Amino acid sequence: MLGVSYNAEAVREVLVQLRTCFRLPRSVVDVLEAEMKAKKVNILGYVQELLLRRYEAIRERPSSTAQALAGRRQRSR
């Protein structure tokens, strides 16, 4: 691909998405930015917190996704 690595392209795409708040509507971005400011975190810290909360929610409920992941972990041992 003309000397451009896929990793570099992926990093560029992530940076664009972060810079534009994932192209969400302005009204949504305003609310999220206000929460980030109140929590005194940047967008990376905010996304990390959201992913951690999502992970905890998935682990807490017996869903097909959580069961599938648990089964995969057991088989790989």
Distance bins in CASP14 RR format, pairs under 12 A and 6 or more apart:
PFRMAT RR
TARGET T0000
AUTHOR 0000-0000-0000
RMODE 2
METHOD distances of the structure
MODEL  1
1 7 0 0 0 0 0 1 0 0 0 0 0
1 8 0 0 0 0 1 0 0 0 0 0 0
1 9 1 0 0 1 0 0 0 0 0 0 0
2 8 0 0 0 0 0 1 0 0 0 0 0
2 9 0 0 0 0 0 1 0 0 0 0 0
3 9 0 0 0 0 0 1 0 0 0 0 0
4 10 0 0 0 0 0 1 0 0 0 0 0
4 11 0 0 0 0 0 1 0 0 0 0 0
4 12 0 0 0 0 1 0 0 0 0 0 0
5 11 0 0 0 0 1 0 0 0 0 0 0
5 12 0 0 0 0 0 1 0 0 0 0 0
6 12 0 0 0 0 0 1 0 0 0 0 0
6 13 0 0 0 0 0 1 0 0 0 0 0
7 13 0 0 0 0 0 1 0 0 0 0 0
7 14 0 0 0 0 0 1 0 0 0 0 0
8 14 0 0 0 0 0 1 0 0 0 0 0
8 15 0 0 0 0 0 1 0 0 0 0 0
9 15 0 0 0 0 0 1 0 0 0 0 0
9 16 0 0 0 0 0 1 0 0 0 0 0
10 16 0 0 0 0 0 1 0 0 0 0 0
10 17 0 0 0 0 0 1 0 0 0 0 0
11 17 0 0 0 0 0 1 0 0 0 0 0
11 18 0 0 0 0 0 1 0 0 0 0 0
12 18 0 0 0 0 0 1 0 0 0 0 0
12 19 0 0 0 0 0 1 0 0 0 0 0
13 19 0 0 0 0 0 1 0 0 0 0 0
13 20 0 0 0 0 0 1 0 0 0 0 0
13 22 0 0 0 0 0 1 0 0 0 0 0
13 23 0 0 0 0 0 1 0 0 0 0 0
14 20 0 0 0 0 0 1 0 0 0 0 0
14 22 0 0 0 0 0 1 0 0 0 0 0
14 43 0 0 0 0 0 1 0 0 0 0 0
14 44 0 0 0 0 0 1 0 0 0 0 0
14 47 0 0 0 0 0 1 0 0 0 0 0
15 22 0 0 0 0 0 1 0 0 0 0 0
15 43 0 0 0 0 0 1 0 0 0 0 0
15 44 0 0 0 0 0 1 0 0 0 0 0
16 22 0 0 0 0 1 0 0 0 0 0 0
16 23 0 0 0 0 1 0 0 0 0 0 0
17 23 1 0 0 1 0 0 0 0 0 0 0
17 24 0 0 0 0 0 1 0 0 0 0 0
17 43 0 0 0 0 1 0 0 0 0 0 0
17 44 0 0 0 0 0 1 0 0 0 0 0
17 47 0 0 0 0 1 0 0 0 0 0 0
18 24 0 0 0 0 0 1 0 0 0 0 0
18 29 0 0 0 0 0 1 0 0 0 0 0
18 42 0 0 0 0 1 0 0 0 0 0 0
18 43 1 0 1 0 0 0 0 0 0 0 0
18 44 1 0 0 1 0 0 0 0 0 0 0
18 45 0 0 0 0 0 1 0 0 0 0 0
18 46 0 0 0 0 0 1 0 0 0 0 0
18 47 1 0 0 1 0 0 0 0 0 0 0
18 48 0 0 0 0 0 1 0 0 0 0 0
19 29 0 0 0 0 0 1 0 0 0 0 0
19 43 0 0 0 0 1 0 0 0 0 0 0
19 44 0 0 0 0 0 1 0 0 0 0 0
20 26 0 0 0 0 0 1 0 0 0 0 0
20 28 0 0 0 0 0 1 0 0 0 0 0
20 29 0 0 0 0 1 0 0 0 0 0 0
20 43 0 0 0 0 0 1 0 0 0 0 0
21 27 0 0 0 0 0 1 0 0 0 0 0
21 28 1 0 0 1 0 0 0 0 0 0 0
21 29 1 0 1 0 0 0 0 0 0 0 0
21 30 0 0 0 0 1 0 0 0 0 0 0
21 31 0 0 0 0 0 1 0 0 0 0 0
21 32 1 0 0 1 0 0 0 0 0 0 0
21 33 1 0 0 1 0 0 0 0 0 0 0
21 35 0 0 0 0 0 1 0 0 0 0 0
21 36 0 0 0 0 1 0 0 0 0 0 0
21 42 0 0 0 0 0 1 0 0 0 0 0
21 43 1 0 0 1 0 0 0 0 0 0 0
21 46 0 0 0 0 1 0 0 0 0 0 0
21 47 0 0 0 0 0 1 0 0 0 0 0
22 28 0 0 0 0 1 0 0 0 0 0 0
22 29 0 0 0 0 1 0 0 0 0 0 0
22 32 0 0 0 0 1 0 0 0 0 0 0
22 43 0 0 0 0 1 0 0 0 0 0 0
22 46 0 0 0 0 0 1 0 0 0 0 0
22 47 0 0 0 0 1 0 0 0 0 0 0
22 50 0 0 0 0 0 1 0 0 0 0 0
23 29 0 0 0 0 1 0 0 0 0 0 0
24 30 0 0 0 0 1 0 0 0 0 0 0
24 31 0 0 0 0 1 0 0 0 0 0 0
24 32 1 0 0 1 0 0 0 0 0 0 0
24 33 0 0 0 0 0 1 0 0 0 0 0
24 43 0 0 0 0 0 1 0 0 0 0 0
25 31 0 0 0 0 0 1 0 0 0 0 0
25 32 0 0 0 0 0 1 0 0 0 0 0
26 32 0 0 0 0 0 1 0 0 0 0 0
26 33 0 0 0 0 0 1 0 0 0 0 0
27 33 0 0 0 0 0 1 0 0 0 0 0
27 34 0 0 0 0 0 1 0 0 0 0 0
28 34 0 0 0 0 0 1 0 0 0 0 0
28 35 0 0 0 0 0 1 0 0 0 0 0
29 35 0 0 0 0 0 1 0 0 0 0 0
29 36 0 0 0 0 0 1 0 0 0 0 0
29 43 0 0 0 0 0 1 0 0 0 0 0
29 46 0 0 0 0 0 1 0 0 0 0 0
30 36 0 0 0 0 0 1 0 0 0 0 0
30 37 0 0 0 0 0 1 0 0 0 0 0
31 37 0 0 0 0 0 1 0 0 0 0 0
31 38 0 0 0 0 0 1 0 0 0 0 0
32 38 0 0 0 0 0 1 0 0 0 0 0
32 39 0 0 0 0 0 1 0 0 0 0 0
32 41 0 0 0 0 0 1 0 0 0 0 0
32 43 0 0 0 0 1 0 0 0 0 0 0
32 46 1 0 0 1 0 0 0 0 0 0 0
32 47 0 0 0 0 0 1 0 0 0 0 0
32 49 0 0 0 0 0 1 0 0 0 0 0
32 50 0 0 0 0 1 0 0 0 0 0 0
33 39 0 0 0 0 0 1 0 0 0 0 0
33 41 0 0 0 0 0 1 0 0 0 0 0
33 42 0 0 0 0 0 1 0 0 0 0 0
33 43 0 0 0 0 1 0 0 0 0 0 0
33 46 0 0 0 0 1 0 0 0 0 0 0
34 46 0 0 0 0 0 1 0 0 0 0 0
35 41 0 0 0 0 1 0 0 0 0 0 0
35 43 0 0 0 0 0 1 0 0 0 0 0
35 45 0 0 0 0 0 1 0 0 0 0 0
35 46 1 0 0 1 0 0 0 0 0 0 0
35 49 0 0 0 0 0 1 0 0 0 0 0
35 50 0 0 0 0 0 1 0 0 0 0 0
36 42 1 0 0 1 0 0 0 0 0 0 0
36 43 1 0 0 1 0 0 0 0 0 0 0
36 44 0 0 0 0 0 1 0 0 0 0 0
36 45 0 0 0 0 1 0 0 0 0 0 0
36 46 1 0 1 0 0 0 0 0 0 0 0
36 47 0 0 0 0 1 0 0 0 0 0 0
36 48 0 0 0 0 0 1 0 0 0 0 0
36 49 0 0 0 0 1 0 0 0 0 0 0
36 50 0 0 0 0 0 1 0 0 0 0 0
37 43 0 0 0 0 0 1 0 0 0 0 0
37 46 0 0 0 0 0 1 0 0 0 0 0
38 46 0 0 0 0 0 1 0 0 0 0 0
39 45 0 0 0 0 1 0 0 0 0 0 0
39 46 1 0 0 1 0 0 0 0 0 0 0
39 48 0 0 0 0 0 1 0 0 0 0 0
39 49 1 0 0 1 0 0 0 0 0 0 0
39 50 0 0 0 0 0 1 0 0 0 0 0
40 46 0 0 0 0 0 1 0 0 0 0 0
40 49 0 0 0 0 0 1 0 0 0 0 0
41 47 0 0 0 0 1 0 0 0 0 0 0
41 48 0 0 0 0 1 0 0 0 0 0 0
41 49 1 0 0 1 0 0 0 0 0 0 0
41 50 0 0 0 0 0 1 0 0 0 0 0
42 48 0 0 0 0 1 0 0 0 0 0 0
42 49 0 0 0 0 0 1 0 0 0 0 0
43 49 0 0 0 0 0 1 0 0 0 0 0
43 50 0 0 0 0 0 1 0 0 0 0 0
44 50 0 0 0 0 0 1 0 0 0 0 0
44 51 0 0 0 0 0 1 0 0 0 0 0
45 51 0 0 0 0 1 0 0 0 0 0 0
45 52 0 0 0 0 1 0 0 0 0 0 0
45 53 0 0 0 0 0 1 0 0 0 0 0
46 52 0 0 0 0 0 1 0 0 0 0 0
46 53 0 0 0 0 0 1 0 0 0 0 0
47 53 0 0 0 0 0 1 0 0 0 0 0
47 54 0 0 0 0 0 1 0 0 0 0 0
48 54 0 0 0 0 0 1 0 0 0 0 0
48 55 0 0 0 0 0 1 0 0 0 0 0
49 55 0 0 0 0 0 1 0 0 0 0 0
49 56 0 0 0 0 0 1 0 0 0 0 0
50 56 0 0 0 0 0 1 0 0 0 0 0
50 57 0 0 0 0 0 1 0 0 0 0 0
51 57 0 0 0 0 0 1 0 0 0 0 0
51 58 0 0 0 0 0 1 0 0 0 0 0
52 58 0 0 0 0 0 1 0 0 0 0 0
52 59 0 0 0 0 0 1 0 0 0 0 0
53 59 0 0 0 0 0 1 0 0 0 0 0
53 60 0 0 0 0 0 1 0 0 0 0 0
54 60 0 0 0 0 0 1 0 0 0 0 0
54 61 0 0 0 0 0 1 0 0 0 0 0
54 65 0 0 0 0 0 1 0 0 0 0 0
54 66 0 0 0 0 0 1 0 0 0 0 0
55 61 0 0 0 0 0 1 0 0 0 0 0
55 65 0 0 0 0 0 1 0 0 0 0 0
55 66 0 0 0 0 0 1 0 0 0 0 0
55 69 0 0 0 0 0 1 0 0 0 0 0
56 66 0 0 0 0 0 1 0 0 0 0 0
57 63 0 0 0 0 1 0 0 0 0 0 0
57 65 0 0 0 0 0 1 0 0 0 0 0
57 66 0 0 0 0 1 0 0 0 0 0 0
58 64 0 0 0 0 0 1 0 0 0 0 0
58 65 1 0 0 1 0 0 0 0 0 0 0
58 66 1 0 1 0 0 0 0 0 0 0 0
58 67 0 0 0 0 0 1 0 0 0 0 0
58 68 0 0 0 0 0 1 0 0 0 0 0
58 69 0 0 0 0 1 0 0 0 0 0 0
58 70 0 0 0 0 0 1 0 0 0 0 0
59 65 0 0 0 0 0 1 0 0 0 0 0
59 66 1 0 0 1 0 0 0 0 0 0 0
59 67 0 0 0 0 0 1 0 0 0 0 0
59 69 0 0 0 0 1 0 0 0 0 0 0
59 70 0 0 0 0 1 0 0 0 0 0 0
60 66 0 0 0 0 1 0 0 0 0 0 0
61 67 0 0 0 0 0 1 0 0 0 0 0
62 68 0 0 0 0 0 1 0 0 0 0 0
62 69 0 0 0 0 0 1 0 0 0 0 0
62 70 0 0 0 0 1 0 0 0 0 0 0
63 69 0 0 0 0 1 0 0 0 0 0 0
63 70 0 0 0 0 0 1 0 0 0 0 0
64 70 0 0 0 0 0 1 0 0 0 0 0
64 71 0 0 0 0 0 1 0 0 0 0 0
65 71 0 0 0 0 0 1 0 0 0 0 0
65 72 0 0 0 0 0 1 0 0 0 0 0
66 72 0 0 0 0 0 1 0 0 0 0 0
66 73 0 0 0 0 0 1 0 0 0 0 0
67 73 0 0 0 0 0 1 0 0 0 0 0
67 74 0 0 0 0 0 1 0 0 0 0 0
68 74 0 0 0 0 0 1 0 0 0 0 0
68 75 0 0 0 0 0 1 0 0 0 0 0
69 75 0 0 0 0 0 1 0 0 0 0 0
69 76 0 0 0 0 0 1 0 0 0 0 0
70 76 0 0 0 0 0 1 0 0 0 0 0
70 77 0 0 0 0 0 1 0 0 0 0 0
71 77 0 0 0 0 0 1 0 0 0 0 0
END
